[in-house]
Amino acid sequence: MRSLGGLRRNLIGAIVTAIGALVLVLLLLEDPLVQFRLRQVASETLQSALDRFAEGIARREEPDALAERVGAELGVRLTAIRDGRVVADTGFDGEELQRAMELVEEEPFAEGRTEGPFPDEDGSHHQAFREIDDLEVHARLSAEMTRRARASVRELLILGSVMAVVIALFLTLVLSRTLIAPAGELTRVADALAAGDLTARYGDDDRDDELGAIGRALDHMAAELGERVQRLRLEQDRLRTILDAMIEAVFVTDALGRITLTNRALDELSGKDAIGLTAREVVESEELHAAVRAARKADARGVDLVVEREGVRRYFRAQVAPLPGGSGVVAVLHDVTRLEAADRIRRDFVANASHELRTPLTAIRGFAETLRDGAMSDPDSAERFLSIILKHTLRLQAVVADLAALSRAESPDHRLDVEPIDLEDAVADVVGGLTTKAAQRGVTLEIEPNEQKLFAIGSERGLDQVLVNLVDNAIKYTPEGTTVRIRVRQDGERIRIEVHNPGRGIPAEHQERVFERFYRMDEGRSRDVGGTGLGLAIVKHLMMKMGGEVGVESRPDRGVTFWVGLPSTETGLTAEADTV
């Protein structure tokens, strides 16, 4: 509003200055203008008096009476002289007529002037002269009227100046309401818009002048800006949502290489606010930095890089491309860690499967060749070699069967039909089928009793395969003369089945990997007990298909507990899971 106060002061100053200049000009021109006009009036009056007097003489009127009448009508003193004697005068009669000669100025007429008015020597009168017949007629007009008129004009000018100043102040107040206040409102709206408040409006649609037109234009501009900003915000929100929904990490830089835009995936990857930083400061990778430098020179590239953060190594495939006009680059980092892990698992699987198959095949071939080369003639040796071949054949059969079971468990094309399962009966069936095998190894199987029956949602066939693998593993790794305990219990909304064996515990660094294919904590011992290394992997995938969980708990000298969890029927979970 400081600028509006200045506008008000400038407006007042301009009006007062203009009025002051006008008054000054009038004061300077007043005296010559008034004097000129009054001389005109005096001349016209004197000439009119002389004309009337001439007309009266032409009508043969008495000069003295004629002078009285014309002088009274026009306020002019007329004096008529014949042969040097006054014969008529407006102010004297009779014997006093000769005194009128004292009022007649001879000097102007001596110079031959015939028009007036001519001021006398002291400037107190104007006079004119004309010869009418045989009369010398003098007309005389007092100059007092001129002085009074000039004084009146000066007074009027001073009064007018005062009134002009008052009017100027009044006009300023009126203009303040009609111009300054609306201008202030326009300024407020403009300042609000400049500050980002696009809801500010002038709002005076009734004003039909230039300020009203400016206000309406300002409102229209604000509305247009609001709509455009809203559209830009929607586009920005849409872009932000799209970027944050991407699993790929994305960043955009300006022409100087500073990051101006990222998404959630990149923030999680870098663990910092990347805006304003360079690519090197966000992702420590020389390959990525070189690709960014090349893209700033309009050379798009794709690079592979490894990012290690907090001890976790992740693999990425980055595509870096320049933005139009050299305004920066955009980089998209595809996380291929799972692909790398899958490829590693595939390689390990092929290597392990080959190893598992090659070992028994080698043994079978070797003993078969021995039998062919003459061992068949020795009954004792032949029987022993055939027993070894049968053992390795069964082992080979077990590996193939487990590979087939694992393949089915991992396949997305098969579904498991889920239904309520009586877990007590399911556990009893599995234990009954493995009791003989446990007895052969000197191991006892024990089911801890429950006060009530527990039912879970799952596949009876799939759960049977899971429990067989868990109990069979427990029998293999339990010392002779000990007991494998199976317990079923409620665990929140799930039913948990636990298989505990008192054998050697599993170190913490191995617990997360025991469910991997062919993973063996103790390679030699595992082969001695006949394991294929696929049983726990099958358990994991079957439980995933049934919507369940699987885990292991182990402490030194406390044995190992493998557990699986299924949704309880009391939770109302009736959805179907995939089947084998």
C-alpha positions in Angstrom: 0.0 0.0 0.0 3.0 2.3 0.2 3.0 2.7 -3.6 -0.7 3.6 -3.4 0.0 6.3 -0.8 2.6 7.6 -3.2 0.0 7.6 -6.0 -2.4 9.6 -3.8 0.3 12.1 -3.0 1.3 12.4 -6.6 -2.3 12.9 -7.6 -2.9 15.6 -5.0 0.4 17.3 -5.9 -0.5 17.3 -9.6 -3.9 18.8 -9.1 -2.7 21.5 -6.7 0.2 22.3 -8.9 -2.0 22.6 -12.0 -4.5 24.8 -10.1 -1.7 26.9 -8.6 -0.1 27.4 -12.1 -3.5 28.4 -13.5 -4.1 30.9 -10.7 -0.6 32.4 -11.2 -1.1 32.8 -14.9 -4.5 34.4 -14.3 -2.9 36.8 -11.7 -0.1 37.7 -14.2 -2.6 38.3 -17.0 -5.3 39.9 -14.9 -4.0 43.5 -15.0 -3.4 43.9 -18.7 -6.5 41.9 -19.7 -8.8 43.8 -17.3 -7.2 47.2 -18.3 -7.6 46.3 -22.0 -11.2 45.2 -21.6 -12.1 48.3 -19.5 -10.5 50.6 -22.0 -12.6 48.9 -24.6 -15.7 49.4 -22.5 -14.8 53.0 -21.8 -14.2 53.7 -25.4 -17.5 52.1 -26.4 -19.4 54.0 -23.7 -17.8 57.4 -24.7 -18.4 56.9 -28.4 -22.0 55.8 -27.7 -22.5 59.0 -25.6 -21.1 61.1 -28.5 -23.2 59.3 -31.0 -26.4 59.9 -28.9 -25.4 63.5 -28.4 -24.9 63.9 -32.2 -28.3 62.3 -32.9 -29.9 64.7 -30.4 -28.3 67.8 -32.0 -29.5 66.5 -35.4 -33.0 66.5 -33.9 -32.4 70.1 -32.8 -32.5 69.3 -29.1 -31.2 71.8 -26.6 -27.5 71.0 -26.0 -27.6 71.4 -22.3 -30.7 69.3 -21.8 -29.4 66.7 -24.2 -26.1 66.5 -22.3 -28.0 66.0 -19.0 -30.1 63.2 -20.5 -27.3 61.3 -22.3 -24.9 61.7 -19.4 -27.5 60.4 -16.9 -28.2 57.4 -19.1 -24.6 56.3 -19.7 -22.8 57.7 -16.7 -20.7 60.0 -18.9 -20.0 63.6 -18.4 -20.6 65.6 -21.6 -19.3 69.1 -22.2 -20.2 71.1 -25.4 -18.1 74.2 -26.3 -19.0 76.7 -29.0 -16.5 79.5 -29.8 -14.5 78.9 -26.7 -17.5 79.0 -24.3 -19.2 76.0 -22.6 -22.8 75.9 -23.8 -23.7 72.5 -22.2 -22.4 70.3 -19.4 -23.7 67.4 -17.5 -22.6 68.6 -14.1 -23.0 72.5 -14.4 -25.8 74.7 -15.2 -26.2 78.5 -15.8 -23.3 80.6 -14.6 -21.3 77.6 -13.5 -21.0 76.3 -17.1 -17.7 78.0 -17.6 -16.1 76.0 -14.7 -16.5 73.0 -16.9 -13.6 74.3 -19.1 -11.2 73.3 -16.3 -12.2 69.6 -16.8 -11.4 69.6 -20.5 -8.0 68.4 -21.5 -6.7 70.2 -24.5 -3.5 68.3 -25.1 -4.9 65.2 -26.8 -7.0 67.2 -29.2 -4.2 69.5 -30.0 -2.4 66.5 -31.4 -5.4 65.8 -33.7 -6.7 62.7 -32.0 -10.3 62.1 -32.6 -10.8 58.7 -30.9 -10.8 57.7 -27.3 -10.7 57.0 -24.5 -7.7 59.0 -23.6 -6.6 59.1 -20.0 -6.1 62.5 -18.4 -2.8 63.4 -16.8 -3.5 61.8 -13.4 -5.2 58.8 -14.9 -8.4 59.4 -13.0 -10.7 59.7 -16.1 -11.1 58.7 -19.7 -12.2 61.2 -22.3 -13.1 61.5 -26.0 -13.7 64.4 -28.3 -15.8 65.0 -31.4 -16.9 68.0 -33.5 -20.6 68.0 -34.0 -21.8 70.9 -36.2 -20.4 74.0 -34.6 -19.9 72.3 -31.2 -16.7 70.8 -29.7 -18.1 68.0 -27.6 -16.0 66.4 -24.9 -17.1 63.1 -23.2 -15.5 62.2 -19.9 -15.7 58.9 -17.9 -14.3 58.4 -14.4 -11.5 55.7 -14.1 -12.7 54.7 -10.6 -14.9 52.1 -12.2 -11.7 50.5 -13.7 -10.0 50.3 -10.3 -13.1 48.8 -8.6 -13.4 46.3 -11.4 -9.8 45.3 -11.1 -10.0 44.9 -7.4 -13.2 42.8 -7.8 -11.5 40.6 -10.3 -8.5 40.1 -8.0 -10.8 39.2 -5.1 -12.6 36.8 -7.3 -9.3 35.2 -8.4 -8.2 34.7 -4.8 -11.6 33.3 -3.8 -11.5 31.1 -6.9 -8.1 29.8 -6.0 -9.2 28.9 -2.5 -12.3 27.2 -3.9 -10.1 25.4 -6.5 -7.8 24.0 -3.8 -10.9 22.9 -1.8 -12.3 21.3 -4.9 -9.0 19.7 -5.6 -8.9 18.1 -2.2 -12.5 16.9 -2.6 -11.7 15.5 -6.0 -8.7 13.7 -4.5 -10.9 12.1 -1.9 -13.4 11.1 -4.6 -10.6 9.8 -6.8 -9.2 7.9 -3.8 -12.5 6.0 -3.5 -13.1 5.6 -7.2 -9.5 5.0 -8.4 -7.0 4.6 -5.6 -9.0 2.0 -3.6 -9.7 -0.2 -6.7 -6.1 0.2 -7.7 -5.1 -1.0 -4.2 -7.4 -4.0 -4.6 -5.9 -4.8 -7.9 -2.4 -4.6 -6.3 -3.5 -6.9 -3.5 -4.8 -9.5 -6.0 -1.7 -9.2 -8.1 0.6 -9.7 -5.0 -1.5 -12.7 -3.9 -1.2 -14.3 -7.4 2.5 -13.6 -7.4 2.8 -15.3 -4.0 1.1 -18.4 -5.4 -2.5 -17.8 -4.1 -4.4 -18.6 -7.3 -7.8 -18.3 -5.4 -7.4 -14.5 -5.1 -10.0 -12.6 -7.1 -10.8 -8.9 -7.8 -14.5 -9.7 -7.9 -16.0 -6.3 -8.9 -17.9 -7.2 -12.0 -20.1 -4.1 -11.8 -17.4 -1.6 -12.5 -17.6 -0.4 -16.1 -14.3 1.4 -16.6 -10.7 0.7 -17.3 -10.0 -0.5 -13.8 -13.0 -2.8 -13.9 -11.7 -4.2 -17.2 -8.3 -4.7 -15.7 -9.8 -6.5 -12.7 -11.9 -8.8 -14.9 -8.9 -9.5 -17.0 -6.9 -10.3 -13.8 -9.6 -12.6 -12.6 -9.7 -14.4 -15.9 -6.0 -14.7 -15.9 -6.1 -16.1 -12.4 -8.8 -18.6 -13.3 -6.8 -19.7 -16.4 -3.6 -20.0 -14.3 -5.5 -22.0 -11.6 -6.8 -24.5 -14.2 -3.4 -24.8 -15.8 -1.6 -25.3 -12.5 -4.3 -27.8 -11.5 -3.7 -29.7 -14.7 0.0 -29.6 -14.2 -0.4 -30.8 -10.6 -2.6 -33.6 -11.8 0.0 -34.5 -14.4 2.8 -34.3 -11.9 0.8 -36.5 -9.4 0.1 -38.9 -12.2 3.8 -39.0 -13.1 4.8 -39.4 -9.5 2.3 -42.2 -9.0 3.5 -44.0 -12.1 7.2 -43.6 -11.1 6.6 -44.7 -7.6 4.6 -47.7 -8.8 7.6 -48.8 -10.9 9.8 -51.5 -9.5 12.7 -50.0 -11.5 14.7 -47.2 -10.0 14.5 -44.0 -12.0 16.3 -40.7 -11.9 16.4 -37.6 -14.1 19.3 -35.1 -14.2 19.6 -31.6 -15.5 22.2 -30.4 -18.0 24.8 -30.1 -15.2 24.3 -33.6 -14.0 22.3 -32.8 -10.9 19.4 -35.1 -10.1 16.0 -33.3 -10.4 13.5 -36.2 -10.2 13.5 -39.7 -8.6 11.1 -42.4 -7.6 10.5 -44.4 -4.5 12.6 -47.4 -5.8 15.7 -45.2 -6.2 15.2 -43.6 -2.8 15.1 -47.0 -1.2 18.2 -48.1 -3.2 20.2 -45.0 -2.3 18.9 -44.6 1.2 19.1 -40.8 0.9 17.4 -37.8 -0.6 18.9 -37.8 -4.1 17.5 -34.4 -5.3 20.4 -32.0 -6.1 23.1 -34.7 -6.0 25.0 -36.3 -8.8 24.6 -39.9 -10.0 28.0 -40.8 -8.5 26.9 -39.5 -5.1 23.7 -41.5 -5.1 24.9 -44.8 -6.7 28.5 -45.7 -6.3 29.2 -47.2 -9.7 31.8 -46.2 -12.2 29.9 -48.0 -15.0 26.7 -45.9 -14.3 28.7 -42.7 -14.0 30.4 -43.3 -17.3 27.0 -44.0 -18.9 25.6 -40.8 -17.5 28.6 -38.8 -18.9 28.1 -40.5 -22.3 24.3 -39.7 -22.3 25.0 -36.0 -21.6 26.9 -36.2 -24.9 23.8 -37.7 -26.6 25.2 -41.3 -26.5 22.6 -43.6 -25.0 24.0 -46.7 -23.3 23.0 -49.8 -21.3 25.3 -51.0 -18.5 25.4 -53.7 -15.9 26.3 -52.8 -12.4 26.4 -54.1 -8.9 25.3 -52.1 -5.9 26.3 -53.2 -2.4 24.5 -51.5 0.6 24.5 -52.6 4.2 26.1 -55.9 3.3 23.5 -56.7 0.6 24.6 -57.0 -3.0 22.1 -56.3 -5.7 22.5 -56.5 -9.5 21.1 -54.0 -11.9 20.8 -53.4 -15.7 20.7 -49.7 -16.3 19.5 -47.9 -19.4 20.7 -44.3 -19.7 19.4 -42.0 -22.4 19.7 -38.2 -23.1 16.8 -35.8 -22.8 15.8 -33.6 -25.8 17.9 -30.5 -26.3 20.7 -31.6 -24.1 18.6 -30.7 -21.0 19.8 -33.7 -19.0 19.5 -37.5 -18.9 17.1 -40.2 -17.7 18.3 -43.4 -16.2 16.2 -46.6 -15.5 17.8 -49.2 -13.3 16.2 -52.7 -13.6 16.8 -54.9 -10.6 18.0 -58.2 -11.9 19.0 -59.6 -8.6 16.3 -62.3 -8.6 17.2 -63.2 -12.2 20.8 -63.5 -11.1 19.7 -65.6 -8.1 17.5 -67.7 -10.3 20.3 -68.2 -12.8 22.6 -69.1 -9.9 20.0 -71.5 -8.5 19.6 -73.0 -12.0 23.3 -73.5 -12.4 23.6 -75.0 -8.9 20.6 -77.2 -9.5 22.0 -78.5 -12.7 25.4 -79.1 -11.0 23.9 -80.7 -8.0 21.4 -82.8 -9.9 24.2 -84.0 -12.2 26.3 -84.8 -9.2 23.4 -86.7 -7.4 22.7 -88.7 -10.6 26.3 -89.2 -11.5 27.3 -90.7 -8.2 24.9 -93.7 -8.2 25.2 -94.2 -12.0 29.0 -94.4 -11.6 28.7 -96.9 -8.8 26.1 -99.0 -10.8 28.3 -98.9 -13.9 31.4 -99.8 -12.0 29.9 -102.8 -10.2 28.1 -103.9 -13.4 31.3 -103.9 -15.3 33.0 -105.9 -12.5 30.3 -108.5 -12.7 30.7 -108.7 -16.4 34.4 -109.1 -16.2 34.2 -112.3 -14.1 32.7 -111.5 -10.7 29.6 -113.4 -11.6 31.5 -116.6 -11.1 32.0 -115.8 -7.4 28.6 -116.1 -5.8 29.5 -114.2 -2.7 31.0 -111.3 -4.6 28.2 -111.3 -7.1 25.6 -111.1 -4.3 27.4 -108.2 -2.6 27.9 -106.3 -5.9 24.2 -106.8 -6.8 23.2 -105.5 -3.4 25.3 -102.4 -4.0 23.8 -101.9 -7.5 20.3 -102.2 -6.0 21.1 -99.7 -3.3 22.3 -97.1 -5.8 19.4 -97.8 -8.0 17.0 -97.1 -5.2 19.0 -93.9 -4.4 18.7 -92.9 -8.1 15.0 -93.7 -8.0 14.6 -91.5 -4.9 16.4 -88.6 -6.5 14.3 -88.8 -9.7 11.1 -89.1 -7.6 12.0 -86.1 -5.5 12.9 -84.1 -8.6 9.5 -84.9 -10.0 7.8 -84.0 -6.8 9.7 -80.7 -6.6 8.8 -79.9 -10.2 5.1 -80.5 -9.5 5.3 -78.4 -6.3 6.8 -75.5 -8.1 4.6 -75.7 -11.2 1.9 -72.9 -11.4 -0.3 -75.1 -13.6 -1.4 -77.5 -10.8 -3.7 -76.7 -7.9 -4.3 -78.2 -4.6 -7.9 -78.8 -3.5 -8.1 -77.5 0.0 -10.5 -78.6 2.7 -10.7 -78.9 6.5 -8.2 -81.5 7.7 -8.3 -83.4 11.0 -4.6 -82.8 12.0 -4.6 -85.5 14.7 -5.6 -88.1 12.1 -3.2 -86.8 9.5 -0.2 -86.9 11.9 -1.3 -90.4 13.2 -1.3 -91.8 9.6 2.2 -90.5 8.9 3.6 -91.7 12.2 2.0 -95.1 11.6 3.6 -95.5 8.2 7.1 -94.6 9.5 7.1 -96.5 12.8 8.8 -99.5 11.3 11.6 -97.4 9.7 12.1 -95.6 13.0 12.3 -98.9 14.9 15.0 -100.1 12.5 17.1 -97.1 13.4 16.4 -97.4 17.1 14.2 -94.3 17.2 10.9 -93.8 18.9 8.1 -91.7 17.4 5.8 -89.9 19.9 2.7 -87.8 19.3 2.0 -85.3 22.1 -1.7 -85.5 22.9 -4.2 -82.6 22.6 -7.2 -81.9 24.8 -9.3 -81.1 21.7 -9.3 -81.9 18.0 -7.7 -79.3 15.8 -8.8 -78.7 12.2 -6.9 -76.7 9.5 -7.5 -75.6 5.9 -5.2 -77.4 3.5 -4.6 -80.3 1.1 -4.7 -83.7 2.7 -2.4 -85.2 0.1 0.0 -82.2 0.2 0.1 -82.2 4.0 0.8 -85.9 4.1 3.8 -85.4 1.8 5.0 -82.6 4.0 4.8 -84.6 7.2 6.4 -87.6 5.6 9.4 -85.5 4.6 9.7 -83.8 8.0 9.3 -87.0 10.1 11.6 -89.1 7.8 14.3 -86.4 8.1 13.9 -86.4 11.8 14.4 -90.2 11.9 17.5 -89.9 9.7 19.2 -87.3 11.9 18.1 -88.5 15.3 20.6 -90.5 17.4 19.8 -94.1 18.1 17.8 -94.7 21.3 16.2 -91.2 21.3 12.6 -90.0 20.6 11.2 -87.8 17.8 8.2 -85.8 19.1 5.4 -84.5 17.0 3.1 -81.8 18.4 0.0 -80.1 17.1 -1.0 -76.8 18.7 -3.1 -73.6 18.2 -1.0 -70.6 17.3 -3.2 -67.6 16.9 -5.3 -68.0 13.7 -3.1 -70.8 12.5 -2.6 -74.4 13.5 1.1 -75.3 14.0 2.6 -78.8 13.6 6.1 -79.2 15.1 8.5 -82.1 14.5 11.3 -82.1 17.0 14.4 -84.4 17.0 17.1 -84.3 19.7 19.9 -84.6 17.3 22.7 -82.2 16.5 21.4 -78.6 16.1 21.6 -76.5 13.0 23.9 -73.4 13.3 22.2 -70.1 12.7 24.1 -69.4 9.5 22.7 -72.6 7.9 19.0 -72.2 9.1 18.0 -69.8 6.3 19.4 -72.1 3.6 18.2 -75.6 4.7 15.1 -75.2 2.5 17.2 -74.7 -0.7 17.5 -77.5 -3.3 20.4 -79.9 -2.6 21.7 -77.8 0.3 23.6 -80.0 2.8 25.0 -78.7 6.0 27.2 -81.8 6.3 27.7 -83.4 2.9 29.2 -86.6 4.0 26.7 -87.3 6.8 23.8 -86.5 4.6 24.9 -89.1 2.0 25.4 -91.7 4.7 21.8 -91.4 5.9 20.5 -91.5 2.3 19.1 -88.0 1.9 18.7 -86.4 -1.6 18.8 -82.8 -0.4 15.3 -82.1 -2.0 12.9 -83.0 0.8 12.9 -79.6 2.6 12.6 -77.7 -0.7 9.5 -79.8 -1.5 8.1 -79.0 2.0 8.6 -75.3 1.4 6.9 -75.2 -1.9 3.9 -77.4 -0.9 3.3 -75.2 2.1 3.4 -72.1 -0.1 0.8 -73.6 -2.3 -1.5 -74.3 0.6 -1.1 -70.8 1.9 0.9 -72.0 4.9 4.2 -71.3 6.5 7.3 -73.3 7.2 10.3 -72.7 9.5 13.0 -74.1 11.6 14.1 -73.5 15.2 17.4 -74.8 16.6 19.7 -74.2 19.6 23.0 -75.9 20.4 22.4 -79.1 22.4 18.7 -78.7 22.2 18.0 -80.4 18.9 16.0 -79.2 15.9 12.4 -78.3 15.5 10.9 -78.0 12.0 7.4 -76.6 12.0 4.6 -75.8 9.5 1.5 -73.6 9.9 -1.9 -73.8 8.2 -4.9 -71.5 8.6 -7.4 -72.7 11.2 -10.9 -73.5 10.2 -12.1 -71.1 12.9 -10.7 -68.1 10.8 -13.2 -68.8 8.0 -10.5 -69.2 5.4 -12.1 -71.3 2.7 -10.1 -70.1 -0.3 -8.6 -72.7 -2.5 -4.9 -73.0 -3.0 -2.9 -74.5 -5.9 -2.6 -78.3 -6.2 -0.1 -80.8 -7.2 
